[in-house]
Amino acid sequence: MDSLCMVVKSDTVADTTHSLKLKDVLIPTAVVGATSAFVGSPWLTRQREHVQDALSARGKHKFKVDEYSQYAPMVAVYGLDLCGVKAKHRFVDRTVLLAMSYVTMGILVNTMKYTFKEKRPDSNARNSYPSGHTATAFMGAEFLWKEYKDVSPWIGYAGYAVAAATGYLRIYNDRHYINDVVAGACIGMLSVKMSYWLYPKCFKRSRCSKSMDVVALPYYSAEGCGVNMCLQF
């Protein structure tokens, strides 16, 4: 009996967006912990005020762009897809991932706001730490990176640039201190990383792409012919 081995690679690409390394959690968590020290330390509070004086307009010449730019990166994910630049995940998976990220981010931000009760630089409202606008912007930027990093990393970089500009405007408009913004950025990115990691575990029937090899073994003999196949995931 003679046989011929043929290996066929499928068109699907291994989906690495759902992997999570320990450093992906430890680094942003450590940074958030460090920024929280600015809330209770008089010396750090004074240093924060110096930065605020240098970077903010102290309420003058406000630019309200940050009210809208915070949503730009996440909207870009759907806009690019409509323009023919296909995202990593289909519409349903992508939308559920965004919803999970947004809810996670919202819970973390609001819990910390009500826990720390930090006063805003421009008012007596005690919900400054961390910055929700910045968290939203960086959540969208990380979402954009996850969906399009395999197409072009520059798409993700553009999202991070918009998010960084949003964070800066929160300081410039005297709505937040620098530690509020840094904490918000870390929370936004961490929320997306955690949601992507949890998604395939919560939705086992999701259509997240996986790599697959197909090994075909055609054979023929005096009794007949056929094909033996082996699928490797």
C-alpha positions in Angstrom: 0.0 0.0 0.0 1.4 3.4 -1.0 0.5 6.7 0.7 1.1 10.4 0.3 1.3 12.8 3.2 0.0 16.3 2.6 -0.1 19.0 5.3 -2.6 21.9 4.7 -2.4 25.0 6.8 -5.8 26.7 7.5 -6.2 30.4 6.8 -7.1 31.2 10.4 -4.4 32.9 12.5 -3.7 32.1 16.1 -5.5 34.5 18.3 -3.0 35.8 20.9 -5.2 38.7 22.1 -6.6 36.5 24.9 -3.3 35.6 26.5 -2.4 37.4 29.8 1.0 37.5 31.4 1.7 38.2 35.0 3.5 41.4 34.2 0.4 42.6 32.4 -1.4 42.7 35.7 1.4 43.5 38.2 2.8 46.5 36.4 -0.4 48.6 36.1 -1.5 47.5 39.5 1.8 48.6 41.0 1.6 52.0 39.2 -2.0 52.5 40.5 -0.8 51.8 44.0 2.0 54.3 43.6 -0.3 57.0 42.4 -2.7 56.5 45.3 0.2 57.6 47.6 -0.3 61.1 46.3 -3.7 61.3 47.9 -2.5 60.9 51.5 1.1 62.2 51.5 1.5 66.0 52.2 4.9 66.0 50.5 3.7 64.2 47.4 0.7 66.5 47.3 2.9 69.5 47.1 4.9 68.0 44.3 1.7 67.3 42.5 0.7 70.9 42.8 3.9 72.0 41.3 3.2 69.8 38.3 -0.3 71.1 38.1 1.0 74.7 38.0 3.3 73.8 35.1 0.8 71.8 33.0 -2.6 73.3 33.6 -4.2 76.6 32.6 -5.9 76.8 36.1 -9.3 77.0 34.5 -8.4 79.5 31.8 -8.8 78.8 28.1 -10.4 75.4 28.5 -10.6 73.0 25.6 -13.6 70.7 25.8 -12.2 68.3 23.2 -11.5 65.7 25.9 -15.2 65.3 26.4 -15.3 63.6 23.0 -11.8 62.4 22.4 -12.2 59.9 25.2 -14.4 57.8 23.0 -12.5 58.2 19.7 -10.3 55.1 20.0 -13.1 52.7 20.7 -15.3 54.2 17.9 -12.3 53.9 15.5 -12.5 50.1 15.9 -15.9 50.0 14.3 -15.2 52.8 11.9 -12.1 51.0 10.5 -14.1 47.8 10.2 -16.8 49.6 8.2 -14.1 51.0 5.9 -13.0 47.5 5.1 -10.1 47.2 7.6 -11.2 44.0 9.3 -10.8 43.8 13.1 -9.5 40.7 14.9 -13.0 39.6 16.1 -16.4 39.6 14.5 -18.9 42.3 15.5 -20.7 40.3 18.3 -17.5 39.1 20.0 -16.0 42.5 19.7 -19.0 44.3 21.2 -19.2 41.9 24.1 -15.5 42.4 24.8 -16.0 46.2 24.7 -18.9 45.9 27.1 -17.0 43.7 29.5 -14.1 46.1 29.4 -16.3 49.2 29.9 -18.1 47.6 32.9 -14.9 46.5 34.5 -13.3 49.9 34.0 -16.4 51.7 35.4 -16.5 49.5 38.5 -12.9 50.0 39.3 -12.9 53.8 38.6 -16.1 54.5 40.6 -15.1 52.3 43.5 -11.8 54.1 43.8 -13.5 57.5 43.5 -15.8 56.8 46.4 -13.1 55.2 48.4 -10.4 57.9 48.1 -12.8 60.9 47.8 -10.0 63.1 46.5 -11.0 66.8 45.8 -10.7 68.0 42.2 -8.2 70.8 41.5 -10.9 73.1 40.2 -13.8 72.5 42.6 -14.8 70.9 45.9 -16.2 67.8 44.3 -14.5 64.8 45.8 -14.3 62.4 42.9 -11.0 63.4 41.3 -9.0 60.1 41.7 -8.8 58.4 39.3 -9.7 60.1 36.0 -12.6 58.4 34.4 -12.1 60.3 31.0 -8.5 59.0 30.9 -9.6 55.5 31.8 -12.2 55.5 29.0 -9.7 56.8 26.5 -7.0 54.3 27.3 -9.5 51.5 27.5 -10.5 52.4 23.9 -6.8 52.6 22.9 -6.0 49.2 24.3 -9.2 47.8 22.6 -8.0 49.3 19.3 -4.6 47.8 19.8 -6.0 44.3 20.5 -8.2 44.4 17.4 -5.7 45.9 14.9 -2.2 45.2 16.1 -1.8 42.4 13.5 -3.0 44.7 10.7 -0.7 47.6 11.7 0.8 48.6 15.1 0.5 52.2 14.0 -3.2 52.0 14.3 -2.8 51.1 18.0 -0.1 53.8 18.4 -2.5 56.4 17.1 -5.1 55.3 19.6 -2.6 55.6 22.5 -1.7 59.1 21.2 -5.3 60.2 21.3 -5.7 58.7 24.8 -2.5 60.5 26.0 -3.8 63.8 24.6 -7.1 63.2 26.4 -5.2 62.7 29.7 -3.1 65.8 29.2 -6.3 67.9 28.5 -7.8 66.7 31.8 -4.8 68.2 33.5 -4.7 71.3 31.3 -8.4 72.0 31.9 -7.7 71.7 35.7 -10.1 68.8 36.1 -7.5 66.3 37.3 -4.0 66.0 38.8 -1.3 64.0 37.1 -1.7 61.0 39.5 -5.4 60.9 38.6 -4.6 60.6 34.9 -1.8 58.0 35.3 -4.1 55.8 37.4 -6.9 56.2 34.9 -4.6 55.1 32.1 -3.5 52.0 33.9 -7.1 51.1 34.9 -8.3 51.5 31.3 -5.7 49.2 29.8 -5.9 46.7 32.6 -9.7 46.4 32.2 -9.3 45.4 28.5 -6.5 42.9 29.2 -8.6 41.2 31.9 -11.7 41.2 29.7 -9.9 39.6 26.8 -8.4 37.0 29.0 -11.8 36.1 30.6 -13.9 36.2 27.5 -13.1 32.7 26.0 -13.4 31.3 29.5 -16.9 32.8 30.0 -18.1 32.2 26.4 -16.7 28.9 25.4 -18.7 28.9 22.2 -17.3 32.2 21.0 -15.7 32.3 17.6 -12.3 33.4 18.7 -9.9 32.2 15.9 -7.5 29.4 16.7 -4.7 27.9 14.6 -5.4 24.6 13.0 -3.3 22.2 10.9 -4.9 19.6 8.7 -2.9 16.5 7.9 -4.2 14.5 5.0 -3.0 11.0 4.2 -4.3 9.7 0.9 -3.8 6.0 0.3 -4.5 3.4 -2.3 -4.1 -0.4 -2.4 -5.6 -3.4 -4.1 -8.7 -3.2 -1.9 -9.4 0.5 -2.8 -8.3 4.0 -1.9 -9.2 6.7 0.6 -7.9 9.5 2.8 -6.9 9.5 6.5 -7.1 13.0 8.1 -5.8 14.4 11.3 -6.7 17.8 12.7 -4.4 19.5 15.1 -5.6 22.6 17.1 
